[in-house]
Amino acid sequence: MDENDPTEPHADDPDLLVGSLVGGRFRVTGLSTAGSTTWIYSATDETSGRTVTLKVIRPGAAVAADFAVRFDDTMRAVAALSHPNIAAVYDWGRVAVGDGTTVYVATEALSGGSLRDMYDRGRRLSPSQALAVGLEACRGLDHAHRRGFVHTELTPSKLVFGDDRRLRIVDLGLAGLLNEAAWLEPPTVATHVARYASPEQALAQPVDGRTDVYALTLSLVEGVTGSLPFEADSTVATLAARIGRLMPVSADLGPLAAVFERAGRPDPAERSTAAELGTGLVQAAEKLPRPEPLPLLSSSMFDTPVTELRAPDDPTGGLTRPFVAAAAADALVVVPVDEPDSSPAAPEPEPIGELEPEPVAGPEPEPEPEPGPAPDPEPLVVVPLDADVTPDAEPAVTPDAEPSAVPVEPAATVESVEPVATVRRRRRRWPWVVVAIALVGALVGLGVLAYRLFVTPTHVVPDLVGVEREAALEAIEGFDWELVERTERSDDEPRPGHVVRTTPAAGIDLAEGEPFVLVVSEGPVLRTIAELAGRPAVEVQAELVEQALEPVLVEVPDEVVPAGTVVSWVVPDAPGLTAGGQVEPGTVVEVTVSTGPAPRTVPSLVGLTVDEARAAVEPLGLGVAPVGDAFSDTVEAGRVLEQSPLPESLVSRGTTIELVVSKGPDLVPLPDVSGRVYDEAAQVLTEAGLVPRLLLGASDGTVISVRVDGEPVAAGTPLRRGTQVDLIAV
């Protein structure tokens, strides 16, 4: 098969699977997305007729020799989880794609969208909605963690809702399998994944379930505040921003602030597990209003009918929300459900009929059968304060209480009351109703008195961030909290003596006698100056600016350090500071930068021999090179006649000076012209480079004398080229 032929099918073309039958049962109906490691399709299971999501691993991501075996083991384990908050796995196997082979997994189709879809549309979560979403995610995570699974890439796009309004965690097991190699070198991880990574992942350390808890907390904080903590432009900066730093929680989170603060701690040993985070969310529910429906679904995930409620087998408890439309209180309360009573059941109370204006006698009603024992309730039920009480609810009976002659009326809706012998009941029970009301009033009064005597008062934590320490202490004076003061350096609050944060955060109710941590700033975080010498000046300047320091560059020539490289540095306010020392932001750092070797002044080399010229310039870091020679009447042969660059010029170190060496005067031997006719003799002298002149006689006469400057000259005598030669011809 020709790999360059565009008509041939290739393994990297996701459209090849559209319309095909995968695994003998899944008919691919369309391509949803084509990512860097997976292709996601919608498909129909021809065995059951249901719609499924088909995830096919790109052939290039499944080339490892043991990948198929590890994929098979992982999918088998995930399929066995079977939890309502984990996407169900139906089938997996191998599939041919063009001229290659890869693996696939079929999961349940989820049409409700993900948290990422909602955030990208600009939608945000209220604290109550974040609590509800977090509880469902914690159930799924706790179930997976207790069975040895860690997701490792739990982002908002992995928290998906079905058309049944229930949240599922997707890609459990698959994400870790596809990206475990990338996490060995964290800087290579995609930035959108690194934004939800834990500090231990950033440091390439071992991970456990608390890694997923950290990622879930980031996702929920982003949903409420609209801002993702520690986000930066690059993977390296994003990962570095969370190492050793507490997750920022603001007053916008309300009662969730303390819960998220623990779930987002940088040290995994101090961080919540999924079960602990879920329990913390349940405990915070009583301080929050009832959540509005999530904006990503056509029907709310919080209005599940009572008949569809479930009791998951996880320690976070059930999320039971039989909400009823009412204009009364909106708050959520955590109601402990009593265990079934082993004592004899109390008599069934009779219904109270409506009061009539005139008594009418009637027959006694037949006694109703006593109800059977109630089913075991869930350990924790989260219900709204205004929820209806079902008509079949039994009154609580204290085992030690004596049977009362006055029946206790159950709370019931109007529809559940049947008017039985209304007139007769009015006559016989009216005194008892008055007595019951009086007893209830007395009990309420005693309850209020007991509450005031025995319940520890609570106070709302004020917002003290940025307040001076003395003013903060004055603000909480009289609250009788157990004050714990700590100091630390902080860029969020760089002013010394001002409050950085409190634990619990502002807006949380704190009982008297409970610990209250007040963290006071010692000033901004100190910056550690690394060794700067020998590094490029541009890099050093950028690093210092990023640390909020003030670099001052001083350029100097240097014979050793290359141009543009730092020669040395000093902190003027702390001259003895060396590499590893710490300074406050805004500190001036004076950086000496090399401009390279200093320029050289070219000396005069004319009249020197070549060797003498070379010896003269070598100490300056210069060189010489003869480039030619020329006659000279003034410079002796073998000596420098000319040079370039000229003397006194400024040149850089290493420059080569070009030399023209003298050949001395231009001499020619005098030809022998005696006895020749003058015209012939003149031609011979001219060809030799001399200038003939007839001193005496006729031009057709014979030369009898040759003179130069009036003196006779013998043939062969060297004369400078151009010398005038006088001739006498007779």
N, C-alpha and C positions, 0 to 999 in steps of 0.2 A: 504494500500500500504506500502510495506517495504521500509523505507527510506535508508536502507543499501544495498538494491539490486541494483547493477549497471545497470541492464537491465531496470529498471523502469525509466520513464521520470521525471525529476525534473525541478523546475522553474528556476534554475540557469544555465541551459544549453542553450546557444544561438543558437546552431545548430538545435534545435528543430523546429525553424520557417522556415528554408530554405526549399523551395518548397511548403510551405503552402500558403493559400489565407487569407490575413488579411483584415478585414473590409469588406469582400464580394467583393473586387475589386482589391486589390494589391497582385500580385503573387510575392513572395519573390524569387529572383534568386540567391542571394549569400550574405554571411556575409562579410562586409568590415572591420569593427573594432569592438572590444569588450572592451569598457572602463569601468571605475569604476562605472559609473552611467547609461550609455547608451550602447545599441547595435545598430550599424548602418549597414543597409542592402541596397543593390540595389534591386529594385523591378520594376515590370511593372504594370501600371494601365490598367487593362483589359477593363475599360470603355472607355478610350481615346486612349490607345495604347502607351502612352508616358512612358519614363523611369522616375522613381522618386527615391528619397532617403527616406528610411523608418527608423525613429529613434524610438527605443523601449526602454522605461525606464526599467532598471533592476528591477525585482520584489522587491528586497530588498530595493531599493531606493524609492518605492512607497507605503510603508506600512502605512504611516500616515492616520488617519481616513478621513481627509478632503483633501488628496492629489488629488484624482481623480476630485473632484469638482473644486479645484483651478487650476488644469491642464486644465480642460475644459474651464474655464473662460479666462485663459491666452491665450490659443491657438485661441480662438474665437476673442480676441482683436488683436492678432498679425496678423491673417488672414485678418482683416479689414484694416491693414495699407496700403497694396497694393502700394509699392514704388519700382521703378526700382533697387534701391541699397539695398533692403532688400529681403532676400530669401523668395520666395512665399510659403505659407502654403496651401496645397490642402485639407487635411482631417486629422481628428484625432479621437481617440476613444479607446475602450478597446480591449484587445486581451488575449486569454488564452495561457499560456506557461507551458507545462507539467502539474503539479498539482497546478499551481498558475495562477493568473491573474494580468495583468499590463496594461499600457496605451501606445499608440503609436501616432506619428505624421508623416504625409507624406508631404515632401517638394520637391521643384524642385531639379532635379539632376544637379550638377555643376561639370563639368569635367575639368575645367581649372586649378585646383590646388589652393592652398592658398599661402599667403605670407610666412607662416611657411615652406611650401614645398620648396619655392624658397630659403629662408635663409639657410635651412638645406643642400642645395646643394652648399652652398658657394657663391651664387649669391647676389649681392648688388644692391641697387637703386641709380641712380644718383639723385641729387637734383630735376631735372626736372621730373623724374619718380615719386619721392616721392610726389611732388606737385600734379601730376595728380591722383595718388592713393588716396592721402589725400582728394582731392576735392570730389571724388565719395563717400568716406566714410563719409565725412561731410554732404553730401546731405541726405544719409540714416539716420545718427544720428540725424540731425536737425529735419527731419520728425518724427522720433520716439520720440524725446525729447518733441516736441511740443504737443505730444499726451500722455504724461505721462509715457513713457517707458524709463528705464535705463538698459543698457545691463549688467553692473557690472563685466563682465569678457571678455572684448574686447582684445583678444590676436591676434597675427598674424595668428593663425590657424582659427580664426573666420572671417577673411577677405578672401573670396573665389571668384574665377573668374569662370564665365560660359564659354561655348564654343562660346558665342557671344562676348567675350572679355570684358564683363561688370562685375564690382565688386559687390558682395553682402555681406551683413552682415548676418551671420548665428547664430542660437540659440538665437535670440532676445526673451526675455521673459522666455525661457526655462532655460538658464544659471542661472538667478536669482532665479527661482523657485527651482532648484535642490540644490543650494548652499547657500541659504540665512541663513540656520542654521549654516553653517561653518563660515560665516563671523561674527557671534556673538562672536566667539573666533578666531580672526585672526591667531594665531600661529598654528591652526589646518588645515589651508588651504594648499593645495598642493603647493610646491615651484614653479612649472612652472606657476601656476596661480598668485602667489604672486609677481612674477617678473614684472607684468604689473599692479599691484594694485596702487591706489592713496593713498596719505598720510591719507586722511580721512578714507579710508577703513582700513589702518594699525592701526588706533586708534579706530576702531569700531564705528565711528561717522556716522550720516546720510549722504546719498549720493544723488547726482542729476546728470544731464547730463554732468556736468563738470568732473565727474569721468571718463566717457567714453572718453572725450577729452584728459585727462591726459594719459590714456592707449593708445589711438591712437597716440599721440605724441611720447611716448616711442617706439612704433612699428616702426614709420617712422624714428626716430633717429637711431634705431638699423639697419634699412635697409640701410641708407646712410653711417654710420660710421663703421658698422660691430661690434659694441659693444653696449650692452644693459646697460644703466645707472642703477646704484644702485644694480646690480646683486651680489648675495652672495651665499654661499654654503647651507644655511639653510633658512627656511621660516622666522624665527625670525630676523636673520641678514639682510635678504633682505628687510623686511618691515621697520625695524628700520633705514636703510640707507637713506630712502627718507623723513623721518619726518623732517620738517622744513628746508629742503635743496633745493636750486634751481636746476633745471635740467641742467646738463652740456651741453652747446651747443658750438661747435667748428667752426673754420673757414671753415671746410669741408662742412658745411651746406650752405655756401654762403648767398644769400638773405633770405633763410629760417630761419637763426639763430634767428633773432628778432621775427619772427612769432612763432617759437617753444619755445622761452624763455617765452613768455607770456602764451602760451598754457600749459607749464609745471610748472607753479608756484605752490608752495606747498599749498598756501592758496586758496581754491576754489573761494573765493570772488574776488580774483585778476586774476583768470584764465579765458581764453576765453571760450565762448560757442561754440557749433559746428558751428553755423552760423558765428560767429566772426572769428573762425579759417579758415573757408572756404573763407571768404572775404579777410583775410590776405594773403591766398595762391594766390588768384586771383591777388591781388596787387603786389605780388612778382613775378608773371609770366613774367612781361615785362623785368625783369633783368636776365632771364634764357634762355638758348638755348632750341631748340626743343628737346623733349625727344626721346630717342631711344625706340624701342618696348620692352616691358617687356620680360625677358627671359623665363617666365614660360608658354607662349602660343605659338602656331605655327604661329599665326598671331597677329599683334600688337593690343593692346586695344586702340591705339591712331590713327588708320587709318580708323575710321568709315566713310563710305560714307556720303556725305552731305544729301542725301535723308533719312538717318537713324538717323540724329541728332535729339535730343529732347530738350525740354525746360522745365526742372523741375520747380515745383512750390515752390522752396525754396529760401531763401535770399542769398545763396552762388552763384547764377547765373548759367548759362549754361556752359557746357564744350564743346565748338564747336571747332573741330580740323580738318578742311578740308585740310590736309597737301598735298603739291604738291612737287614732286621731283624737286629740283632746286639746283643749286650750289651757289645761292646768300646767303643773310643773313640768319642766323639760329635762331635769337632771337625771343622770343615770346613777343607780345605787347598786352596790354589791350586796346581794341578799343571801346569807347562808341558809341553805335548805336543811331543815331538821331531819335527823335520821328517823326511820320508822320507829314508832313507840311500841314497846313490847307490852305495855300495861293494857288492861281491858279498855275497849273503846268507850268513849263517852256516849251518852244517849244522843240519838239523832235529834237536833233541834227542829222545832216546828216553825214553818214560815209565818211571818207576821203579815196579816191581811191589811187592806186599806181601811181606814176609819170611815164608818158610815154615820150619817146624821141621826138615824133612829135604830135602836137595837131590834133585831129580828131573830127569834129563836131558830135553831136548826139542829140537825143531828150531829153527834160527835163524829169526827173523821176517823177512818181506819188508821191505825199506827203504821207508819212506813217502815220497811225493813232497814236494818242498820247496814251501812256501807261496809264493804270488805276492806282489807288493809291496802293502803296506798302503795303504788310502785316506788321502788328506790329512786330518789331524785339524784340529779347530778350534784357534785360537791359544791360548785359555785354556779350561780345563775345571774347574769347581768340583765336587768329589766329596767324599763323606765318607771319613774315614780307614779305616773298616771296610767299604768297598764291595768287592764281589767283583771279581776280575780275570777277564775273559772268557777261555775256554780257548784262543781263537785268537790271543791276544796274542803278538807276536813278541818275543824277547829283544833288548835293545838291543845293537848291534854297533858298536864303535868302529872307524872306518875304519883307524886306524893299528895296531890290535891284530893280533898274529899269530894265525892259527887255532889253537885249543887242541884238544889231543887229548881233553880232558875236556869232554863236552857239558854245557851249562848247562841245568838243569831249569826249565821254565816253571812259574809258579804256576798251579794249576788246582784246580777244585773236585773233590770225590771222584767226582762223577758223570762227569767228563770223563776219568778214568783208566781205561784198559782193561788188564786184567792179561794181558800177552803174555809167554809164556815166563818166568813168574815165578821158577821155581827156577833156571833157567840164568842169568838176569840176576843173581840174588843171588850166585852163585858168582863170576861174571866181573867184576861191578862193585863189589863190596863194598870192595876196596882204594881204588878211585877215589873212592867216596863219602867214605871217611875223609879222603883227601887234599883233596877239595873242601871238606869241613867245616873242615879246618884252615886252608885258604886263605881261606875266608870269615871265620873268626875273626880271622885276621891282618889282613885288609882292614878289618874292623870296628874293630879296635884302632887301625890307622893312621888310619881316618876320625875316630875320637874324638879322637886326638892332634892331627890337623890342625885339627879344629873348635876345640879348645881353644887352638891356637896362632894361628889366622888369623881366626876369627869374632869380630867386635866384641861385647863383652858388652853386654847390655841391662839396663835397670832399669825397674821399674814406677813410673810417676809417682804420687807420693803425693797425697792430698787436702790441699791447702794453703790452700784458700779460707777466709778468716777468721783465718788464723794470722798472728802477728806476723812481720815481715820477718826478724828475726834468727833466730827459731825455724825459719822456712821454709828459710833458707839452711843452717842446721845440719842440717835433715832431708835435704837433697840433697847434703850434703858427701860427697865421695868417689865420686859418680856420674860425674864427669868429663864432664858436659854442658857445652856452650858456653852459659854463662849470659848472658841478655839481660834487663836490668832496665828496666822502664818504670813511669812513674807516671801516674795519671789520677784524676780525681774520679769517685766512684761512689756512687749511692744504695744499691746492693746491699751495699756494704761502706763505710759512712760513716766508720769509724774510721781516722784517719790512721795510716800505717805498717803496716796489715794487708793481706794478700794479697786482691786482687779476683778474679783468675783466673790460670790458667796455660795455656800453649800448648806442648805438647799438654795435654789435660785429664787429670784423675785417672783411673788405671786403665789407661792406655795404655803399652805398652812403648816405651822410647826408648833407642836405642843411644848408647853413649859417643861423644862428639865431635859429637853432633847439637845444634842450637840448642834451648834451653829458655827460653821467655819467662816472666818473673815480673812480673806487673802488680801494683803496690803502690798502695794508695789514698792520695790526698792529702787526703781528706776528702769530704764529700758534694758532689754536683753543685751548683754555684752557681746561684742563681735570678736571672734578669734581671727587674728591676722596670720595667714599662712606665710611660708617663705616666698618672697616675691622676687628675689634676685635671680637672674638668669632666665626669667620668663619673658615672653613678648609683652611689651608695654601696653598694647591694645587690650590683651587679655587681662592683665593686672588692673587696668583702669576700670574695665567693665565689672570685674569681680568686686572691687572696692565700692563702686557705685551701688551695686546690688546689695551690699551689706550696709547701705546708708552711711558710708564713710565718704570723706572728701579728699580725693587724690589730687595732689599738686605735682605736675610733671616738670622736672628740671633737666634740660638736655645738656650733655657734656660730651666732648670727644673722648674716645677711649681706644687705646691701641690693641686691646685684647677682646673686649666684649663687642659682639656684632651690633651694627646699627639697629635701633628699634628695640633693643633688649635692655631689661632693667639691670643697672649696675649695682645699685644699693637703694635702701629706703630707710626712713627714720620718721618717728612720730615726734614732732617738735615739743609737744607737751610732756613726753616721756622718752627722752633720748636713749635711755638704757633698755627700752622694750625690744625684745627679740621675737623671732617667729614662734607662734603659739601663744603670745601674749594677747590680752583682751582689752578692748577699749569700748567706750560708749559710742552710739551712733552720732554722726556729725563730727567725729574726730578727724583732724587734718593729718593725712599721711603724705609725706614728701617723698616722691619717687624720682630717683636719678636715672635717666634714660640715656644710653649711649647713642651718639650720632655717628659712631665709627671713628677711625683714626683721624687725627687732626690734619689739615692740609699742609703740604710741603712747599717751601720756596725753592724754585729751581736755581742752582748755582751756575756761574759762567764756566763753560768747559772749553772754550776756544783757545787754541794754542797748546792744549794738553794732548798727550798721547791717549789712545783709546784705553789702555790699562789705567793710566792716571785718572781719566774721567770716570771709569767704573769704580775705582776706589773712593772717589770723592762723593758719589751719590749713594753707595750701598748703605752707609749709616742712616740715611734718610728714608730707607725703604724704597728707593727708586732703582731703576736699571737703565742701561745704555745699550744701544744697538746701532752699529755703523750701517748706513743705508746707501752709501755711495762715496765717490771721491771726485776731486776737481783740482785743476791747476791753480796755483796761487803764486803771485810774485812776492807776497808778504808773509805767508805762513809756510813754514818749513814742511817739506814732505813728511807724511806719517803723523801729522798732528791735526787736531780738530780744526776744521775750517769754518763749519757752521753747525748749529744745534737747534732742535725743535722739541719742546717749547723753548722760547727764548728765556734768557736769564731773568730772574725776579718774578717769573710767573708762579701762581699757586696751583698745585696739582695734588691729587689724592695719592695716598700711599700705594705703592705698587706700579705707579706710572713709569713707562719706559721712555727715555729721552733718545730721540733719533739724532745720529751724528753723520756729518759729511767730512771726510778726511782729505787733507790737502795732498796733492801730488807734487807740490813745489812749482817753480816756474815752468812755462811751456817752451822748451829749447828744441831747436832743429839744427842739424849740422850744415855748414855752409857748403853748397855744391862747388865743384871745380869748374869754373867757366872761363878760365884763361885760354886765349887763342880762339875763342868762339866769336862769331859775328854778334854784335850787340843784340840784335833782335832775338837771336837764338838764346843768348845768355839771359836776357830779361825773362824769357818764357820759363827757363829752368828755375830761376830764383823764385818766380811767382808760384810755381807749382810746389816749391819747398816751403812756402809760407813766409817768404821774405819779400821786401818791397824794393825792386831795382830802380835805380836812377842814373841817367847818363850825365856824369859829372863833366866830361871833356871829350871832344871828338865828334865823329859823325855816326849816325845810327847804323850806317852800313860798314862802319869800321870794325877792326878786330880789337877785342878786349885785351889790354896790356896790363891793367892794374885794377885791383878790387880793394876798396877801403870801407871802413865803418867808423863813423865819427872822426873822419880825417886820418885814421890810422890804417896802414895796410893789414889785411887779414888773410891768413892762409886758409886754403881749402880744408874743410873738416872741422873748422872751429865752431863750437855750439853757440848759436845765437837765439835770443828770445824770438818767438814767432812774432812776425810783424816788424822786425828790425829793418831799417832802411840800409840798403847796400849800394854804395856809389861805384860806378864803373867809368874807366877811361878807355875809349876806343879810337884807334887811328887807322 
